[in-house]
Amino acid sequence: MILSSDRIITTHTGSLPRPAALTELHAARSRGEPVDEAALALAVSDATRAAITAQLDAGIDVGNDGEQARESFFTYVQHRMTGFGGVSHRPLMRDLTDHPDFLELTAGRRRPVNLLAPPAAVGAVTYRDTTEVAAECALIADAPFAERFMTAASPGIVASAMEDRHYGSMERYVSAVAAALSTEYHYIAGQGLLLQVDAPDLALERHTLFADRPLVDFIGWVELVVDALNTALNGIGRDRIRLHVCWGNYEGPHTRDVPLEEILRPLYEAQVGALVLSMANARHAHEHACFARRPLPDGMALVAGVIDTTSNYVEHPEVVADRLVAVARAVGDPHRVIAGTDCGFDTSAGFGAVAPSVVWDKLRALRAGADLATERLL
């Protein structure tokens, strides 16, 4: 994992805008409808090339494929793993149900891929083969970034969002999903790519699955998932892994979000080289101060989200720089800070709230702000 040395390096959290035609293909496939596989492969290839070019033009140092090959950040596993079918019934985030008038404002928004009704685990969960992940990795094998990364779902987000109707125990279900995903993790790392594990469950589930339960139960969940994840990652160097944790990439009140400080202790147990955290949005921008009170473990860096992924406001480079300086001072070492985004820009196909042209302006502002922060810190 490259770190900031002579300048603050830039990255993002994974998903980038998908073309409309590709979105429709992914949406149809996610519903189990027949899709022309050759047309899908061509659309993915074209969209990936465009996403790589746009990232490079924006000044991204550590880039990826924009997740163009996937319908969403976690439901894609139904195409790579056995055992999934039917429909889950995922609870709505509690902060949204607290504000029914907000739900009325957003009721008409189209969601081509429904993340609240994903498939459920109806049989034994295993990883079929590496055909799809191999094809995805191959699309960025020669991308001229300073470093290339590839995302993969955490066992916790799969187990929390895709209901268990087979194992009868969340512990057994999480363990089975982790064992299956281990194949994907090791394949990605084996291609020389930086692995990013997407684990919004380690914060988001506090106000979804655990909304009616004590905090201690949720912390137990975080510990369970981190332990399963560490087992699945065994054999991959920590410096080749980063862990993305967030509270849900949606516009909303977020008044039920668990404070970062409450989950840092178990997050620090993850055998990873960096945490990727939201630090730009209005609910979590203050939490950089946590790292002064609870320092990052030795060997762990921070990818600080300094760009909001739910708003079409384009951050001024001075704002980005101010955020990075504040984070670096709290961490105590600017070389351990990487400039990033709060989350992805299109976490499920067609769900992105930011116009594509604005996305690229935001990433250009990220680069410009990182350059200003470099002048002040390095």
LOLUM-8670 format. One record per residue (C-alpha): residue number from 1; residue in one letter; y, z, x. Coordinates in nm, 4 decimals, m for minus. Each point is the difference from the previous one (the first is absolute). Layout:
<pts>
<pos:NUM; code:A; y:Y; z:Z; x:X>
...
</pts>
This chain:
<pts>
<pos:1; code:M; y:0.0000; z:0.0000; x:0.0000>
<pos:2; code:I; y:0.3294; z:m0.1033; x:0.1529>
<pos:3; code:L; y:0.2788; z:0.2565; x:m0.0193>
<pos:4; code:S; y:0.3744; z:m0.0241; x:0.0346>
<pos:5; code:S; y:0.0901; z:m0.0169; x:0.3683>
<pos:6; code:D; y:0.3093; z:m0.1992; x:0.0915>
<pos:7; code:R; y:0.0816; z:m0.0518; x:m0.3678>
<pos:8; code:I; y:m0.0975; z:0.1369; x:m0.3417>
<pos:9; code:I; y:m0.2750; z:m0.2275; x:m0.1236>
<pos:10; code:T; y:m0.0307; z:m0.1170; x:m0.3586>
<pos:11; code:T; y:m0.2858; z:m0.0377; x:m0.2435>
<pos:12; code:H; y:m0.0615; z:0.0260; x:m0.3738>
<pos:13; code:T; y:m0.2649; z:0.1493; x:m0.2251>
<pos:14; code:G; y:m0.2095; z:m0.3011; x:m0.0889>
<pos:15; code:S; y:0.0507; z:m0.2012; x:m0.3173>
<pos:16; code:L; y:0.2609; z:m0.2741; x:m0.0199>
<pos:17; code:P; y:0.1007; z:m0.2316; x:m0.2861>
<pos:18; code:R; y:m0.2706; z:m0.2405; x:m0.1143>
<pos:19; code:P; y:0.0725; z:m0.3470; x:m0.1411>
<pos:20; code:A; y:m0.0316; z:m0.0233; x:m0.3784>
<pos:21; code:A; y:m0.2981; z:m0.2365; x:0.0121>
<pos:22; code:L; y:m0.1900; z:0.2345; x:0.2311>
<pos:23; code:T; y:0.0845; z:0.2949; x:m0.2241>
<pos:24; code:E; y:m0.1539; z:m0.1768; x:m0.2979>
<pos:25; code:L; y:m0.3177; z:m0.0759; x:0.1935>
<pos:26; code:H; y:m0.0329; z:0.3619; x:0.1112>
<pos:27; code:A; y:0.0703; z:0.1259; x:m0.3522>
<pos:28; code:A; y:m0.2703; z:m0.2212; x:m0.1487>
<pos:29; code:R; y:m0.2516; z:0.1064; x:0.2639>
<pos:30; code:S; y:0.0813; z:0.3663; x:m0.0554>
<pos:31; code:R; y:m0.0859; z:m0.0459; x:m0.3700>
<pos:32; code:G; y:m0.3356; z:m0.1548; x:0.0860>
<pos:33; code:E; y:0.1027; z:m0.3485; x:m0.1047>
<pos:34; code:P; y:m0.1341; z:m0.3042; x:0.1905>
<pos:35; code:V; y:0.2294; z:m0.1121; x:0.2800>
<pos:36; code:D; y:m0.0182; z:m0.3085; x:0.2191>
<pos:37; code:E; y:m0.0903; z:0.1648; x:0.3311>
<pos:38; code:A; y:0.1224; z:m0.2942; x:0.2072>
<pos:39; code:A; y:0.3362; z:0.0050; x:m0.1760>
<pos:40; code:L; y:0.0268; z:0.3755; x:0.0512>
<pos:41; code:A; y:m0.0835; z:m0.0280; x:0.3713>
<pos:42; code:L; y:0.2597; z:m0.2748; x:0.0483>
<pos:43; code:A; y:0.2665; z:0.1961; x:m0.1889>
<pos:44; code:V; y:m0.0751; z:0.3106; x:0.2081>
<pos:45; code:S; y:0.0174; z:m0.1956; x:0.3251>
<pos:46; code:D; y:0.3317; z:m0.1646; x:m0.0880>
<pos:47; code:A; y:0.1522; z:0.3274; x:m0.1216>
<pos:48; code:T; y:m0.1155; z:0.1854; x:0.3103>
<pos:49; code:R; y:0.1599; z:m0.2533; x:0.2322>
<pos:50; code:A; y:0.3255; z:0.0261; x:m0.1950>
<pos:51; code:A; y:m0.0110; z:0.3823; x:0.0088>
<pos:52; code:I; y:m0.0557; z:0.0021; x:0.3762>
<pos:53; code:T; y:0.2902; z:m0.2396; x:0.0592>
<pos:54; code:A; y:0.2326; z:0.2028; x:m0.2226>
<pos:55; code:Q; y:m0.0889; z:0.3259; x:0.1776>
<pos:56; code:L; y:0.0646; z:m0.1511; x:0.3412>
<pos:57; code:D; y:0.3305; z:m0.1456; x:m0.1185>
<pos:58; code:A; y:0.1008; z:0.3457; x:m0.1266>
<pos:59; code:G; y:m0.0750; z:0.1631; x:0.3360>
<pos:60; code:I; y:m0.3183; z:0.1893; x:m0.0841>
<pos:61; code:D; y:m0.1845; z:0.1114; x:0.3132>
<pos:62; code:V; y:m0.3246; z:0.1298; x:m0.1541>
<pos:63; code:G; y:m0.0964; z:m0.2325; x:m0.2835>
<pos:64; code:N; y:m0.2893; z:m0.1010; x:m0.2190>
<pos:65; code:D; y:m0.1146; z:m0.2552; x:m0.2581>
<pos:66; code:G; y:0.2080; z:0.1502; x:m0.2802>
<pos:67; code:E; y:m0.3261; z:0.0741; x:m0.1848>
<pos:68; code:Q; y:0.0074; z:m0.3528; x:m0.1399>
<pos:69; code:A; y:m0.3809; z:m0.0041; x:m0.0168>
<pos:70; code:R; y:m0.0177; z:0.2979; x:m0.2376>
<pos:71; code:E; y:0.0808; z:0.0603; x:m0.3642>
<pos:72; code:S; y:0.1179; z:0.3551; x:0.0753>
<pos:73; code:F; y:m0.0167; z:0.2650; x:0.2662>
<pos:74; code:F; y:m0.3204; z:0.1563; x:m0.1353>
<pos:75; code:T; y:m0.1628; z:m0.1958; x:m0.2855>
<pos:76; code:Y; y:m0.0907; z:m0.2751; x:0.2474>
<pos:77; code:V; y:m0.3004; z:0.2158; x:0.0944>
<pos:78; code:Q; y:m0.1788; z:m0.1071; x:m0.3200>
<pos:79; code:H; y:m0.0500; z:m0.3412; x:0.1636>
<pos:80; code:R; y:m0.1319; z:0.1414; x:0.3277>
<pos:81; code:M; y:m0.2090; z:0.2934; x:m0.1198>
<pos:82; code:T; y:m0.2831; z:0.0547; x:m0.2439>
<pos:83; code:G; y:m0.0040; z:0.2491; x:m0.2859>
<pos:84; code:F; y:0.3220; z:m0.0790; x:m0.1874>
<pos:85; code:G; y:0.0247; z:m0.1186; x:m0.3603>
<pos:86; code:G; y:0.1445; z:0.0813; x:m0.3400>
<pos:87; code:V; y:0.3450; z:0.1512; x:m0.0315>
<pos:88; code:S; y:0.1481; z:0.3281; x:0.1212>
<pos:89; code:H; y:0.2639; z:0.1943; x:m0.1907>
<pos:90; code:R; y:0.2473; z:0.1201; x:0.2607>
<pos:91; code:P; y:0.2525; z:0.2635; x:m0.1111>
<pos:92; code:L; y:0.3643; z:m0.0998; x:0.0067>
<pos:93; code:M; y:0.2162; z:0.1762; x:0.2549>
<pos:94; code:R; y:0.1212; z:0.3262; x:m0.1504>
<pos:95; code:D; y:0.3645; z:m0.0521; x:0.0939>
<pos:96; code:L; y:m0.0019; z:m0.3126; x:m0.2176>
<pos:97; code:T; y:m0.1500; z:0.1711; x:m0.3028>
<pos:98; code:D; y:0.2679; z:0.2682; x:0.0389>
<pos:99; code:H; y:0.2569; z:m0.2719; x:m0.0722>
<pos:100; code:P; y:m0.1159; z:m0.2194; x:m0.2907>
<pos:101; code:D; y:0.3434; z:m0.1581; x:m0.0208>
<pos:102; code:F; y:m0.0487; z:m0.1305; x:0.3544>
<pos:103; code:L; y:m0.3352; z:m0.1464; x:m0.1046>
<pos:104; code:E; y:0.1784; z:m0.1793; x:m0.2856>
<pos:105; code:L; y:0.2378; z:m0.1580; x:0.2509>
<pos:106; code:T; y:m0.2873; z:m0.1444; x:0.2013>
<pos:107; code:A; y:m0.2468; z:m0.0721; x:m0.2825>
<pos:108; code:G; y:0.0356; z:m0.3771; x:0.0066>
<pos:109; code:R; y:m0.0687; z:m0.0484; x:0.3678>
<pos:110; code:R; y:m0.2913; z:m0.2330; x:0.0737>
<pos:111; code:R; y:m0.2790; z:0.1314; x:0.2238>
<pos:112; code:P; y:m0.2437; z:m0.2803; x:0.0850>
<pos:113; code:V; y:m0.2407; z:0.2427; x:0.1713>
<pos:114; code:N; y:m0.0422; z:0.3212; x:m0.1996>
<pos:115; code:L; y:m0.0365; z:0.2933; x:0.2424>
<pos:116; code:L; y:m0.0327; z:0.2453; x:m0.2896>
<pos:117; code:A; y:m0.3202; z:m0.1661; x:m0.1199>
<pos:118; code:P; y:m0.1979; z:m0.0880; x:0.3129>
<pos:119; code:P; y:m0.3791; z:m0.0245; x:0.0077>
<pos:120; code:A; y:m0.2079; z:0.3193; x:0.0127>
<pos:121; code:A; y:m0.2885; z:0.0992; x:0.2239>
<pos:122; code:V; y:m0.3045; z:m0.0731; x:m0.2155>
<pos:123; code:G; y:m0.2594; z:m0.0220; x:0.2766>
<pos:124; code:A; y:m0.0564; z:0.0730; x:0.3667>
<pos:125; code:V; y:0.3057; z:m0.0960; x:0.2055>
<pos:126; code:T; y:m0.0801; z:m0.1952; x:0.3158>
<pos:127; code:Y; y:0.1795; z:m0.2614; x:0.2102>
<pos:128; code:R; y:m0.1523; z:m0.3419; x:m0.0696>
<pos:129; code:D; y:0.0918; z:m0.1886; x:0.3174>
<pos:130; code:T; y:0.3013; z:m0.0762; x:0.2178>
<pos:131; code:T; y:0.0588; z:m0.3564; x:m0.1233>
<pos:132; code:E; y:0.3298; z:0.0687; x:m0.1781>
<pos:133; code:V; y:0.1470; z:0.2400; x:0.2558>
<pos:134; code:A; y:m0.0990; z:m0.2420; x:0.2791>
<pos:135; code:A; y:0.1829; z:m0.2850; x:m0.1716>
<pos:136; code:E; y:0.3049; z:0.2200; x:m0.0490>
<pos:137; code:C; y:0.0081; z:0.1171; x:0.3609>
<pos:138; code:A; y:m0.0411; z:m0.3564; x:0.1247>
<pos:139; code:L; y:0.3223; z:m0.1040; x:m0.1744>
<pos:140; code:I; y:0.2073; z:0.2185; x:0.2321>
<pos:141; code:A; y:m0.2109; z:m0.0248; x:0.3149>
<pos:142; code:D; y:0.2669; z:m0.2059; x:0.1766>
<pos:143; code:A; y:0.3129; z:0.1351; x:m0.1712>
<pos:144; code:P; y:0.2566; z:0.0532; x:0.2796>
<pos:145; code:F; y:0.1063; z:0.3529; x:m0.0850>
<pos:146; code:A; y:0.0291; z:0.2630; x:0.2725>
<pos:147; code:E; y:m0.2895; z:0.1602; x:m0.1877>
<pos:148; code:R; y:m0.1952; z:m0.0983; x:m0.3120>
<pos:149; code:F; y:m0.1231; z:0.2419; x:m0.2649>
<pos:150; code:M; y:m0.2327; z:m0.0176; x:m0.2983>
<pos:151; code:T; y:m0.0062; z:0.2357; x:m0.2964>
<pos:152; code:A; y:m0.3036; z:0.1496; x:m0.1726>
<pos:153; code:A; y:m0.0341; z:0.2346; x:m0.2962>
<pos:154; code:S; y:m0.0758; z:0.3664; x:0.0559>
<pos:155; code:P; y:m0.3139; z:0.1479; x:m0.1570>
<pos:156; code:G; y:0.2258; z:0.2342; x:m0.1970>
<pos:157; code:I; y:0.2032; z:m0.2635; x:m0.1826>
<pos:158; code:V; y:m0.3168; z:m0.1866; x:m0.0969>
<pos:159; code:A; y:m0.1721; z:0.3161; x:m0.1232>
<pos:160; code:S; y:0.3024; z:0.1372; x:m0.1846>
<pos:161; code:A; y:0.1054; z:m0.3246; x:m0.1678>
<pos:162; code:M; y:m0.3408; z:m0.1562; x:m0.0676>
<pos:163; code:E; y:m0.1886; z:0.2486; x:m0.2156>
<pos:164; code:D; y:m0.3417; z:0.1342; x:0.0972>
<pos:165; code:R; y:m0.2724; z:m0.0714; x:m0.2535>
<pos:166; code:H; y:m0.2862; z:0.0116; x:0.2465>
<pos:167; code:Y; y:0.0156; z:0.2810; x:0.2563>
<pos:168; code:G; y:0.0851; z:0.2963; x:m0.2232>
<pos:169; code:S; y:0.1960; z:0.1712; x:0.2760>
<pos:170; code:M; y:0.3321; z:m0.0919; x:0.1557>
<pos:171; code:E; y:m0.1252; z:0.1208; x:0.3377>
<pos:172; code:R; y:m0.3000; z:m0.2352; x:m0.0120>
<pos:173; code:Y; y:0.2127; z:m0.2849; x:m0.1305>
<pos:174; code:V; y:0.2651; z:0.0353; x:0.2716>
<pos:175; code:S; y:m0.2710; z:0.0210; x:0.2657>
<pos:176; code:A; y:m0.1701; z:m0.3154; x:m0.1270>
<pos:177; code:V; y:0.3257; z:m0.1957; x:m0.0154>
<pos:178; code:A; y:0.0949; z:0.1185; x:0.3499>
<pos:179; code:A; y:m0.3367; z:m0.1081; x:0.1376>
<pos:180; code:A; y:0.0421; z:m0.3438; x:m0.1582>
<pos:181; code:L; y:0.3584; z:m0.0447; x:0.1191>
<pos:182; code:S; y:m0.1000; z:0.1010; x:0.3519>
<pos:183; code:T; y:m0.1421; z:m0.3511; x:0.0372>
<pos:184; code:E; y:0.3406; z:m0.1501; x:m0.0756>
<pos:185; code:Y; y:0.1857; z:0.2434; x:0.2231>
<pos:186; code:H; y:m0.2212; z:m0.0731; x:0.2976>
<pos:187; code:Y; y:0.0099; z:m0.3737; x:m0.0567>
<pos:188; code:I; y:0.3809; z:m0.0039; x:m0.0035>
<pos:189; code:A; y:0.0233; z:0.2121; x:0.3125>
<pos:190; code:G; y:m0.2641; z:m0.2151; x:0.1660>
<pos:191; code:Q; y:0.2262; z:m0.3029; x:m0.0399>
<pos:192; code:G; y:0.2623; z:0.1695; x:0.2145>
<pos:193; code:L; y:0.2226; z:0.0712; x:m0.3007>
<pos:194; code:L; y:0.1817; z:0.3244; x:m0.0648>
<pos:195; code:L; y:m0.1629; z:0.1576; x:m0.3062>
<pos:196; code:Q; y:0.2238; z:0.1452; x:m0.2695>
<pos:197; code:V; y:m0.1794; z:0.2126; x:m0.2578>
<pos:198; code:D; y:0.1917; z:0.0066; x:m0.3297>
<pos:199; code:A; y:m0.0344; z:0.3472; x:m0.1498>
<pos:200; code:P; y:0.2600; z:0.0547; x:m0.2727>
<pos:201; code:D; y:m0.2557; z:0.2329; x:m0.1579>
<pos:202; code:L; y:0.0909; z:0.2638; x:0.2585>
<pos:203; code:A; y:0.3361; z:0.0479; x:m0.1768>
<pos:204; code:L; y:m0.0065; z:m0.2034; x:m0.3247>
<pos:205; code:E; y:m0.3020; z:0.1737; x:m0.1531>
<pos:206; code:R; y:0.1926; z:0.3272; x:m0.0210>
<pos:207; code:H; y:0.1801; z:m0.1406; x:m0.3056>
<pos:208; code:T; y:m0.2859; z:m0.2126; x:m0.1345>
<pos:209; code:L; y:m0.3584; z:0.1227; x:0.0400>
<pos:210; code:F; y:0.1101; z:0.3551; x:0.0884>
<pos:211; code:A; y:0.3055; z:0.0234; x:m0.2258>
<pos:212; code:D; y:m0.1504; z:0.2833; x:m0.2072>
<pos:213; code:R; y:m0.1645; z:0.1876; x:0.2844>
<pos:214; code:P; y:0.1285; z:0.2513; x:0.2560>
<pos:215; code:L; y:0.1464; z:m0.1181; x:0.3299>
<pos:216; code:V; y:m0.2892; z:0.1583; x:0.1879>
<pos:217; code:D; y:m0.2408; z:m0.2369; x:m0.1762>
<pos:218; code:F; y:0.2040; z:m0.2972; x:0.1081>
<pos:219; code:I; y:0.0144; z:0.1226; x:0.3592>
<pos:220; code:G; y:m0.3776; z:0.0276; x:m0.0184>
<pos:221; code:W; y:m0.0069; z:m0.3657; x:m0.1053>
<pos:222; code:V; y:0.2123; z:m0.0992; x:0.3002>
<pos:223; code:E; y:m0.2326; z:0.1907; x:0.2301>
<pos:224; code:L; y:m0.3062; z:m0.1631; x:m0.1579>
<pos:225; code:V; y:0.1385; z:m0.3513; x:0.0419>
<pos:226; code:V; y:0.1265; z:0.0562; x:0.3542>
<pos:227; code:D; y:m0.3397; z:0.1365; x:0.1030>
<pos:228; code:A; y:m0.1803; z:m0.2992; x:m0.1538>
<pos:229; code:L; y:0.2483; z:m0.2371; x:0.1586>
<pos:230; code:N; y:m0.0469; z:0.1538; x:0.3446>
<pos:231; code:T; y:m0.3742; z:m0.0535; x:m0.0321>
<pos:232; code:A; y:0.0501; z:m0.3623; x:m0.1055>
<pos:233; code:L; y:0.2378; z:m0.0624; x:0.2918>
<pos:234; code:N; y:m0.2271; z:0.1554; x:0.2614>
<pos:235; code:G; y:m0.0247; z:m0.2277; x:0.3016>
<pos:236; code:I; y:0.3428; z:m0.1602; x:m0.0447>
<pos:237; code:G; y:0.2664; z:0.1281; x:0.2384>
<pos:238; code:R; y:0.2746; z:0.2019; x:m0.1648>
<pos:239; code:D; y:0.2584; z:m0.2209; x:0.1643>
<pos:240; code:R; y:m0.1379; z:m0.2954; x:m0.1995>
<pos:241; code:I; y:0.0530; z:0.1617; x:m0.3424>
<pos:242; code:R; y:0.2972; z:0.0909; x:m0.2141>
<pos:243; code:L; y:m0.0123; z:0.1788; x:m0.3353>
<pos:244; code:H; y:0.2340; z:m0.0926; x:m0.2845>
<pos:245; code:V; y:0.0727; z:0.2756; x:m0.2537>
<pos:246; code:C; y:0.2401; z:m0.0309; x:m0.2933>
<pos:247; code:W; y:0.0864; z:0.1345; x:m0.3433>
<pos:248; code:G; y:m0.0363; z:m0.3275; x:m0.1886>
<pos:249; code:N; y:0.1943; z:m0.3198; x:0.0583>
<pos:250; code:Y; y:0.1773; z:m0.0134; x:m0.3335>
<pos:251; code:E; y:0.3476; z:0.0586; x:m0.1304>
<pos:252; code:G; y:m0.0034; z:0.3238; x:m0.1960>
<pos:253; code:P; y:0.1231; z:0.3588; x:0.0002>
<pos:254; code:H; y:m0.2587; z:0.1250; x:0.2549>
<pos:255; code:T; y:0.0888; z:0.3533; x:m0.1031>
<pos:256; code:R; y:m0.3672; z:0.1028; x:0.0241>
<pos:257; code:D; y:m0.0494; z:m0.1177; x:0.3586>
<pos:258; code:V; y:m0.1659; z:0.2548; x:0.2255>
<pos:259; code:P; y:0.2331; z:0.0952; x:0.2881>
<pos:260; code:L; y:m0.0991; z:m0.1538; x:0.3327>
<pos:261; code:E; y:m0.0056; z:0.3412; x:0.1644>
<pos:262; code:E; y:m0.2808; z:0.1107; x:m0.2346>
<pos:263; code:I; y:m0.2351; z:m0.2710; x:0.1244>
<pos:264; code:L; y:0.0918; z:m0.0320; x:0.3673>
<pos:265; code:R; y:m0.2612; z:0.2487; x:0.1245>
<pos:266; code:P; y:m0.3018; z:m0.1934; x:m0.1360>
<pos:267; code:L; y:0.1619; z:m0.3344; x:0.0868>
<pos:268; code:Y; y:0.0275; z:0.1134; x:0.3603>
<pos:269; code:E; y:m0.3800; z:0.0366; x:0.0022>
<pos:270; code:A; y:m0.0436; z:m0.3764; x:m0.0437>
<pos:271; code:Q; y:m0.1295; z:m0.1637; x:0.3160>
<pos:272; code:V; y:0.2712; z:m0.2642; x:0.0097>
<pos:273; code:G; y:0.2724; z:m0.1049; x:0.2379>
<pos:274; code:A; y:0.2840; z:m0.0177; x:m0.2503>
<pos:275; code:L; y:0.1042; z:0.1032; x:m0.3485>
<pos:276; code:V; y:0.1858; z:m0.2535; x:m0.2169>
<pos:277; code:L; y:0.2261; z:0.1884; x:m0.2418>
<pos:278; code:S; y:0.2710; z:m0.0681; x:m0.2595>
<pos:279; code:M; y:0.3354; z:0.1299; x:0.1217>
<pos:280; code:A; y:0.2545; z:m0.2355; x:m0.1551>
<pos:281; code:N; y:m0.0255; z:0.0516; x:m0.3755>
<pos:282; code:A; y:0.2205; z:0.2498; x:m0.1777>
<pos:283; code:R; y:m0.2784; z:0.2560; x:m0.0474>
<pos:284; code:H; y:m0.1275; z:0.0226; x:0.3578>
<pos:285; code:A; y:0.2896; z:m0.0988; x:0.2271>
<pos:286; code:H; y:0.0561; z:0.3633; x:0.0969>
<pos:287; code:E; y:m0.3531; z:0.0703; x:0.1148>
<pos:288; code:H; y:0.0463; z:m0.1121; x:0.3585>
<pos:289; code:A; y:0.1053; z:0.3617; x:0.0548>
<pos:290; code:C; y:m0.3650; z:0.1023; x:m0.0456>
<pos:291; code:F; y:m0.0822; z:m0.1313; x:0.3458>
<pos:292; code:A; y:0.2400; z:0.2421; x:0.1654>
<pos:293; code:R; y:m0.1792; z:0.2891; x:m0.1720>
<pos:294; code:R; y:m0.3520; z:m0.1429; x:0.0262>
<pos:295; code:P; y:m0.0095; z:m0.2241; x:0.3078>
<pos:296; code:L; y:m0.2235; z:m0.3050; x:0.0147>
<pos:297; code:P; y:m0.3257; z:0.0689; x:0.1860>
<pos:298; code:D; y:m0.0280; z:m0.1284; x:0.3547>
<pos:299; code:G; y:m0.0949; z:m0.3660; x:m0.0005>
<pos:300; code:M; y:0.1298; z:m0.0686; x:m0.3512>
<pos:301; code:A; y:0.2971; z:m0.2252; x:m0.0744>
<pos:302; code:L; y:0.2025; z:m0.0478; x:m0.3174>
<pos:303; code:V; y:0.0690; z:m0.3274; x:m0.1793>
<pos:304; code:A; y:0.3053; z:0.1085; x:m0.1961>
<pos:305; code:G; y:0.0758; z:m0.1839; x:m0.3212>
<pos:306; code:V; y:0.3721; z:m0.0730; x:0.0258>
<pos:307; code:I; y:0.0035; z:m0.2881; x:m0.2504>
<pos:308; code:D; y:m0.0559; z:0.0634; x:m0.3723>
<pos:309; code:T; y:m0.2564; z:m0.2367; x:m0.1525>
<pos:310; code:T; y:0.0871; z:0.0584; x:m0.3670>
<pos:311; code:S; y:0.3697; z:m0.0935; x:0.0019>
<pos:312; code:N; y:0.1835; z:m0.3292; x:0.0451>
<pos:313; code:Y; y:0.2783; z:0.1710; x:0.1887>
<pos:314; code:V; y:m0.0090; z:m0.1268; x:0.3588>
<pos:315; code:E; y:0.0500; z:0.2907; x:0.2358>
<pos:316; code:H; y:0.2909; z:m0.0335; x:0.2404>
<pos:317; code:P; y:m0.1152; z:m0.0014; x:0.3646>
<pos:318; code:E; y:0.2179; z:0.3061; x:0.0617>
<pos:319; code:V; y:m0.1910; z:0.1864; x:m0.2733>
<pos:320; code:V; y:m0.3307; z:m0.1031; x:0.1573>
<pos:321; code:A; y:0.1227; z:0.1132; x:0.3408>
<pos:322; code:D; y:0.1210; z:0.3343; x:m0.1345>
<pos:323; code:R; y:m0.3399; z:0.0605; x:m0.1585>
<pos:324; code:L; y:m0.1845; z:m0.0857; x:0.3194>
<pos:325; code:V; y:0.2236; z:0.2228; x:0.2103>
<pos:326; code:A; y:m0.0553; z:0.2920; x:m0.2394>
<pos:327; code:V; y:m0.3773; z:m0.0530; x:0.0064>
<pos:328; code:A; y:m0.0100; z:m0.0307; x:0.3787>
<pos:329; code:R; y:0.1975; z:0.3200; x:0.0450>
<pos:330; code:A; y:m0.2344; z:0.1872; x:m0.2328>
<pos:331; code:V; y:m0.3076; z:m0.1367; x:0.1766>
<pos:332; code:G; y:0.1555; z:0.0749; x:0.3367>
<pos:333; code:D; y:m0.0963; z:m0.3267; x:0.1687>
<pos:334; code:P; y:0.1310; z:m0.3432; x:m0.1062>
<pos:335; code:H; y:m0.2903; z:m0.1699; x:0.1772>
<pos:336; code:R; y:m0.2319; z:0.1433; x:m0.2672>
<pos:337; code:V; y:0.2043; z:m0.1491; x:m0.2849>
<pos:338; code:I; y:m0.0594; z:m0.3494; x:m0.1406>
<pos:339; code:A; y:0.2279; z:m0.1554; x:m0.2621>
<pos:340; code:G; y:m0.1826; z:m0.0918; x:m0.3190>
<pos:341; code:T; y:0.0190; z:m0.0314; x:m0.3767>
<pos:342; code:D; y:m0.0799; z:0.2574; x:m0.2667>
<pos:343; code:C; y:m0.2932; z:m0.1992; x:m0.1352>
<pos:344; code:G; y:m0.1029; z:m0.3591; x:m0.0653>
<pos:345; code:F; y:0.2135; z:m0.2512; x:m0.1868>
<pos:346; code:D; y:m0.2798; z:m0.1374; x:m0.2210>
<pos:347; code:T; y:m0.2701; z:0.2660; x:m0.0144>
<pos:348; code:S; y:m0.1794; z:m0.1932; x:m0.2718>
<pos:349; code:A; y:0.0499; z:m0.3704; x:m0.0533>
<pos:350; code:G; y:0.3105; z:m0.0588; x:m0.2090>
<pos:351; code:F; y:0.0981; z:0.3666; x:m0.0172>
<pos:352; code:G; y:0.2759; z:m0.0079; x:0.2606>
<pos:353; code:A; y:0.3350; z:0.1290; x:m0.1249>
<pos:354; code:V; y:0.2047; z:m0.1605; x:0.2795>
<pos:355; code:A; y:0.0911; z:m0.3696; x:m0.0063>
<pos:356; code:P; y:m0.1676; z:m0.1858; x:0.2887>
<pos:357; code:S; y:0.3291; z:m0.1143; x:0.1539>
<pos:358; code:V; y:0.1198; z:0.3616; x:m0.0089>
<pos:359; code:V; y:m0.3210; z:0.1152; x:0.1710>
<pos:360; code:W; y:0.0788; z:m0.2149; x:0.3025>
<pos:361; code:D; y:0.3611; z:0.1210; x:0.0054>
<pos:362; code:K; y:m0.1296; z:0.3578; x:m0.0035>
<pos:363; code:L; y:m0.2297; z:m0.0708; x:0.2951>
<pos:364; code:R; y:0.2864; z:m0.1619; x:0.1894>
<pos:365; code:A; y:0.2058; z:0.3143; x:m0.0678>
<pos:366; code:L; y:m0.2929; z:0.2032; x:0.1355>
<pos:367; code:R; y:0.0147; z:m0.1924; x:0.3279>
<pos:368; code:A; y:0.3783; z:0.0233; x:0.0228>
<pos:369; code:G; y:m0.0050; z:0.3721; x:m0.0738>
<pos:370; code:A; y:m0.2762; z:0.0593; x:0.2539>
<pos:371; code:D; y:0.2138; z:m0.1761; x:0.2611>
<pos:372; code:L; y:0.2941; z:0.2277; x:m0.0793>
<pos:373; code:A; y:m0.2258; z:0.3044; x:0.0210>
<pos:374; code:T; y:m0.1283; z:m0.1233; x:0.3350>
<pos:375; code:E; y:0.3527; z:0.0067; x:0.1381>
<pos:376; code:R; y:0.0399; z:0.3604; x:m0.1140>
<pos:377; code:L; y:m0.3416; z:0.1355; x:0.0941>
<pos:378; code:L; y:m0.1495; z:m0.1901; x:0.2955>
</pts>
